[in-house]
Amino acid sequence: MPKVFVTGMGVISAIGNNTAENLAHLRKGKTGIAKAKYVNSNYADTRPFAEVKLSTEELRSQLNLKTTKGLTRTDYIAFTALKEALESSQLAPEEVSSEQTAFISASTIGGMCMTDQLYKDANLISNGSEYVESYPGSTHILKIAKEYKLSGIVDAINTACSSSANAIMLGAKLIKSGRATRAIVGGTDSIGKFSINGFNALQILSDEHCAPFDENRKGLNLGEGAAYLVLESEEIVRDKKIFAEILGYGNSNDAFHPSALSEDAIGVVECISRALKSAKITPEEIDYINAHGTATGNNDITELTGINKVFNGFPPFNSTKSYTGHTLAASGAIEAVYSILSINNNELYPSLNCKNAINTYNQFPITKFAKKDIKTVLSNSFGFGGNCTSLIIREA
């Protein structure tokens, strides 16, 4: 089976509108979590959020799209990251629209970020707005497919917070199996009342900046963003710049609880183990782990338990959600980009706000910026229902 290389990347998040800006903030240890500017919610004054630092109108104005009818903030964020990824890979329009190019993307919130308009449309209070068909998580994919005249495999994934990691895994599998020679993969989500009220009902929204892997962690901060990677078979890469190789992947589902992982970390151990087996490497070859690290009570201790069971200890690890907040379906792809930045620059970025290690393991994440030879990274993403995915990314 052919190797799968990353030849393009694009990302937008609370710490930057492109890859270079994201990298600069990671190096500085500067978070994007702050008081909300664009969120329309009763919780905007009592909960910090990690918003993209552009208004919806600013996002729209920087994109030269054929049509903007029915597009939501989720869509504009997706188009922004995708544009950078395609330019990064230097893809011609005919390559993007080729039948051999797959497009796999993810979103959990979709157009439901427009919660008030959704309420009016769903309850026939409106006369039927331009957004009537914009609410599903697959809408951004249909809009992108139309804009770029995609003719290859197009698919949507919604496994909550592991969604875009699963998009990357599926894209790599399509290439390895010969069903595509190129796959554009990633995900997008934005913040809205729908997601805020939902996570608040679960009582896992923190009223402070999130503190992944801290004994006194209070919960997550919702974020928004998007990231896309261009994956290409080694057979067509030619003399292109290669950012990394997607070496392995693993998915499991412990089906323990609708919104929590089993405390014995069955799903976490299984997905990491499957990824290592897929990559044909040993745990000792992992140089760094980009953890799921949501700063919730259940996730962080369970993830540490799983890592300890597989590695019999702890490689260097961090949670970049302390910069971007939890970007839901986009998180796996954003963190894959950050993992590649660590590989390309031989850098480890500090996990923010952890002051007291979790007592069970007394293990701190990375707390200071460091230069280190990084060849192989494990990136974890865990979704609702126990859908767990691990990616292994290696220096090309």
N, C-alpha and C positions, 0 to 999 in steps of 0.2 A: 504494500500500500504506500502511496506517495506521502511524503512529509507535508505538513500544513504550516505555511509561514504567514506571519502578519506583515503585510506590506503597506498598511495605512491605518491611521488612527485619528479619531476626532472626539473631543469631549467638551461639554459645557456643564458647569456646576456652580455652586455658591462661591468657589474660590477661583473661578476664571471662566472666560468665554471661549477659550481655546486651550489646546494642550500646553502651550508655552506658559500661559498664565497660571494654569493649574500647577505645573511643575514649580514655578517661582514661589507660590504660596506653600507648597509642601516643604520646600527647602527652608523657608522662613519659619515654619511651624505656625502659620497664620490661618486661623479658622475663618469659615464663611458664615458661621452660625451667629445670628444677631436678632435684634428686634425686627419684626416683619414690616415690610414697606408696601408690599403688593397684596398680601393675604387679606381677604375680607372675611373675618371671623371674630366671634366674641372672645376667642382665646388669643388674639393677636397681641394683646397687651400683657398677657400673663404667661405665655409660652414663647421661648425663642424658636426661630425657624432658620433653615438654611436655604434662602431663596437665590435663584439666579439673579445677578445684579443688573438685569435689564428688564424694562417694562415689556409687556406683550406688544405694544406698539413699536418699541425699539427693536424687538426681535423680528417683527414683521418687516420693518423698513429696511433691514440689512439683507433681506433675502429677496432675490429677484424671481419670484414664483409666478407661474402662469396664471394661477387663480388662488385667492385667499378666502373664498367663500366657505364658510363652515369650519375654518381652521381654528383650533383652540391653542392655548398656551403650550399644552403637551405637544401638539403638532409642530409648532414653531421651534421649540427646543430640540425636537428630533431632527428637523430639517437643518438646524444650525450645526449640530454635531456631525450629521451625515455629510454635509457639504465639505467640512474640513477633512473627514476621512477619505472621501473620494479624491480630493485635491492632493492629499498626502500620498495616496497610492498612484497618483498621476493616471487615473483611469479615463479613457476616452468615452464619450457618450455611448458609442456602439458596444463597448465592453461592459458598461453598466447594464445596458438593455439586452445583452446577449442571453440566449437560452441556457448557456452554460454558467450564468451568474445567478446564484440563489440569493434571496433576501429573507433573513429570519430576524424578526424583531419582537420586542416584548413591551407590554405596558399593563399595569394593574388598574390605574385610575382612568387612563384614557381621557375622554372629554368630560368625564364627571367632575373634573376640576371646576367646571361651570355649574356648580351645584344648584344655584338659585334658578338658572335658566332651565336646567334639567327638570327641576320641580314643576316649573310652569308648563313646560312642554308635556311632561308625563301626565299631568293632571288636567290637561286641556284648558289651562288658564290662558295660555298664549294662543295666537292664531297659527302656530307652527313656525318656529323661528328657523333661521338658516342652519341651526345646529342640531336639528332633529335627528340627523343620521350621524352625528359626531361623537356620541357618548361612549360607544363600545371601545374596549382596549385595542381592538384591531383597526380602528379608523385611521390612525396615523400611517399604518402600513398601506392601506388602500390609497391614501392621498399620495404617499411617496411613490407607490407603484405607477400611479397615473402620471405624476410629474416626470418621472424618469423613464416611462414607457417600458417597465420591466416585463420580461417575457419568460424568465426562468421560474424556478420554484420559489413561491412566496408563501410564508407561513407566519402565524402569530403564536406566541407562547405566553401563557399567564399561569405561572406557578408561584405567584406572589414574589417574595424577595429573592428567589433563586431564578427568576425568569430569564434575565439576559445572560446569566451564566449558562443556562440551558440552551439559549439561542446560539451561544458560541460553541457549545458541545455539538449541537445538531449540525451547525455549519461545517464543523471539522469532520463529522461523520459523513456528511454528503460528499465532501471532497475525497475522503479516504475510500469511500465505496464506489467512486466513479460517477456519481449522480450529478456532480457539478465540478467544475474546475476552479470556481471562485465562489466565495460566499461573503456577503456583507451582513454582519451580525451585530446585535446590540440591543438597546432598549431605551425607553424614555418615560418619565413621569413628571408631573407638576403637582403643586400643592393646592388643595381646595378644601372647602367645608366638608365635603364627603369624607376625605381621608382624615382630616383633623378630628372630626366628631367620632369617626370609627375608632381611631387609636386612643382617643381620650376615653371612650367607653371601655376599652380594655385596660385603662388605668396604667398605661405605660409611657405616657408623654411626660417628659421631665420639665420642671419649671426653671431649670438651670441648664447650662451647657452640658451636654452628655459627657459621661466619664467612663468610657469603656474599660472593663476589667478592674474597676475600683470597687473595693469592699462596700462602699457607701453609694454606689451608683443608684440613680433614681429613675432611669428610663431613657428613652430615645428622644431625639429632636427630628422632626420631619424635614426632609430636604427635597430638592428637585434637581433634575438634570438629565443628561443623555450622553451616551457614548456609543460609538460604532467602530468596529474593527473590520478591515478588509483582509480576509483570509484567502490565500491562493495556493494551489498545488505547486509543489516544487517543479513540476513539469512546465509551468508557464511563467514562472517568476523572472527568468532570464537575468538581466543585470540590474534589476530593481534593488533599491535599498530594502533590507529585511530587518524588521524591528525585533522579531522573536519567532519562536516556534511553539505552536500549540502541541505539547508533547503528550498529554494525557488528560483524562477526564473521568469522573465517576458520579453517578446519581443514585440516590436511595430515597426511600420514603418510609419512615418508621410508623406513620399513621397513628401516632400516640395521642395527639390532641389537636384541635383545630388551629390553635395559635401558640403552641409550645412544643419544645423538643423533649423527648424522654430523658429523664435525668441521668440515666446510665449511658447516654450518648450512643445508643445503638446506631441511629441513622448517621451521626457524624463519623463514627468509626468506619461504617460501611462505605460511605461515599469517598472518604480519604483513601481507604484501602483499595477501592476499585480504581481510583485515579492513579495510584502508584502502580497497580498491576497493569493498567492500560499503558502507562508510560514506560513500563519495564525498568523501573528504578527502585532503589531501596529508600527507606525513610531518611537514612543518613545523607542522601544526596540533595535533600531540600535545604536551601540556604536561608530561607526566610518565608514566613507565612503572613499573607494579607488576610487577617481574620474577618469573619462576618461581624463580630464585635459590635452589637447594637447598643450596649450599655443597659440592657434589661436584666432583671434578676435571673430569669431562666436561661437566656442565651449564653451569657458570658461564662457562667460556671459549667454549663454543659459543654460548651466548645472547648474549654480548658480540659475537662475530663476526657473528651474524645481525643484531643491532641496528645495528652499524656499517655493514653492507652496505645496509640499508634506509635509514638516516637519514644516512649519511655523517658519522657522529659520534655523540654520545650526549646525548639529552635527560636531564633529571634522572631517576634511577631508584633504586629500593631493593628490598630483599627483606624482606617482613614475616614470612617464615619464621624470621627471627632472634628473633621474639617468640613465635610459635605452634608452632615446629617444623614438620615436614612433615606435614600432616594428610591426605595422600593424596587420596582422592576428594573430600574436603570443601574442599581448598585453593583451587580456582578460585572457588567461591562465597564463601568467607571473604574472599579477596583482592578480589573484586568489591565486597563490602561496604566494605572498607577504601578502595578506590578512590573509592567514592561519598562516604565520609567526607571524603576529601581534597578532593573537588569542593565538597561542601556547606559546608565550613569554610575553604576556601582555605588548606589546610595540607599540608606535606610532613613525613613522619615519618622519623626517622633509621633507616638500616639499621645494625644493631648488629654490633660485633666486627670490622669490617674495618680492619686496621691497616696493611696493605701491599697496595697495588693490584696486580692481576695484571700481570706485567711486559709481556706482549704489547701491552697497550693503555694501561697506567698510568692507569687510569680508576677513580676512587673512586665508589661509590654515595653517595647522600645521607647525610651523617654527623651533621647537626645539624637539630633541629626548625626549620622555617622557615614563615613566612607568605608565600604567593604566590598570585596569581590562577590558579586551576586550572579550566579549562573542559572539557578533553578528556583522557581517560586511556586508555592502552593497558595491558591486563592480560594477561600471558602465563601459559599453563599447558601443560606438556609431560609426556606420559605415556610409559610403557613401550612399546616397539615403535616409537617415533618418532611417536606420535600427538600432534600439536602444535595447540594452539588459542589464538587471540588474540581478545580482546573489546575493543571500543572503546565507552567509556561517556562520555556528554557531559552537561554541565549542561542541565537542562530549561528 
